[in-house]
Amino acid sequence: MTAETKDTLLGILKDYGFATVLACALLFVGRQDIILPMVEAHREFLRDVAETQKEISQAIAEQTRLLYALQPKGTQMRTVDVTVPDDGKN
């Protein structure tokens, strides 16, 4: 360590205090060892979720297409009255 570097570090230590310098060092180490790997794992998780959502979307589109293909042609849809009339007719 050169004398100039030592003077700079001691100047920072005197200006900001030992606790502040220690906190900055711990935050830097935490950033390298904890936060950056956690962010990378989160990015990978989000990529997996996006891929899964695309697969689900494709499956839903295929199921919808098949349901429309299986739908009977030329028949009208029936409606059902869910209220129970007094005369017993439905």
C-alpha positions as CSV (number, residue, x, y, z in Angstrom):
1,M,0.0,0.0,0.0
2,T,1.5,3.3,-1.0
3,A,1.6,6.3,1.3
4,E,-0.9,8.2,-0.9
5,T,-3.4,5.4,-0.7
6,K,-2.9,5.1,3.0
7,D,-3.5,8.8,3.5
8,T,-6.6,8.7,1.3
9,L,-8.1,5.8,3.4
10,L,-7.3,7.5,6.6
11,G,-8.8,10.7,5.4
12,I,-12.0,8.9,4.4
13,L,-12.0,7.1,7.8
14,K,-11.6,10.5,9.6
15,D,-14.2,12.3,7.6
16,Y,-16.9,9.6,7.6
17,G,-16.1,7.6,10.7
18,F,-15.3,3.9,11.2
19,A,-18.9,2.8,11.4
20,T,-19.8,4.3,8.1
21,V,-16.8,2.9,6.3
22,L,-17.5,-0.5,7.8
23,A,-21.1,-0.4,6.8
24,C,-20.1,0.5,3.2
25,A,-17.7,-2.4,3.1
26,L,-20.3,-4.8,4.4
27,L,-22.8,-3.5,1.9
28,F,-20.3,-4.0,-0.9
29,V,-19.5,-7.5,0.2
30,G,-23.2,-8.3,0.6
31,R,-23.9,-7.0,-2.9
32,Q,-21.2,-9.3,-4.3
33,D,-22.1,-12.4,-2.3
34,I,-25.8,-12.1,-1.7
35,I,-27.7,-9.6,-3.8
36,L,-26.2,-10.2,-7.2
37,P,-26.7,-14.0,-7.1
38,M,-30.2,-13.5,-5.8
39,V,-31.0,-11.1,-8.6
40,E,-29.7,-13.6,-11.2
41,A,-31.7,-16.4,-9.6
42,H,-34.8,-14.2,-9.8
43,R,-34.2,-13.4,-13.5
44,E,-33.9,-17.1,-14.2
45,F,-37.2,-17.7,-12.3
46,L,-39.0,-15.0,-14.3
47,R,-37.7,-16.5,-17.6
48,D,-39.1,-19.9,-16.5
49,V,-42.4,-18.3,-15.5
50,A,-42.7,-16.5,-18.9
51,E,-41.9,-19.7,-20.7
52,T,-44.5,-21.6,-18.8
53,Q,-47.1,-18.9,-19.4
54,K,-46.4,-19.1,-23.2
55,E,-46.8,-22.9,-23.1
56,I,-50.1,-22.6,-21.1
57,S,-51.3,-19.9,-23.6
58,Q,-50.6,-22.2,-26.5
59,A,-52.4,-25.1,-24.8
60,I,-55.4,-23.0,-24.2
61,A,-55.5,-21.8,-27.8
62,E,-55.2,-25.4,-29.0
63,Q,-58.0,-26.5,-26.7
64,T,-60.2,-23.7,-27.8
65,R,-59.6,-24.6,-31.5
66,L,-60.5,-28.2,-30.8
67,L,-63.6,-27.3,-28.9
68,Y,-64.8,-25.1,-31.8
69,A,-64.0,-28.0,-34.2
70,L,-66.0,-30.4,-32.1
71,Q,-69.0,-28.1,-31.7
72,P,-72.1,-29.4,-33.5
73,K,-72.9,-27.5,-36.7
74,G,-76.3,-26.2,-37.6
75,T,-77.9,-26.6,-34.2
76,Q,-79.0,-23.7,-32.1
77,M,-77.9,-23.4,-28.6
78,R,-80.5,-24.2,-26.0
79,T,-81.3,-21.9,-23.1
80,V,-82.6,-23.1,-19.8
81,D,-84.7,-21.1,-17.4
82,V,-83.3,-21.6,-13.9
83,T,-86.3,-20.2,-12.1
84,V,-88.9,-22.7,-10.9
85,P,-92.3,-21.6,-12.1
86,D,-95.5,-22.2,-10.0
87,D,-97.1,-24.5,-12.6
88,G,-94.2,-27.0,-12.6
89,K,-93.1,-26.4,-16.2
90,N,-89.4,-25.9,-16.9
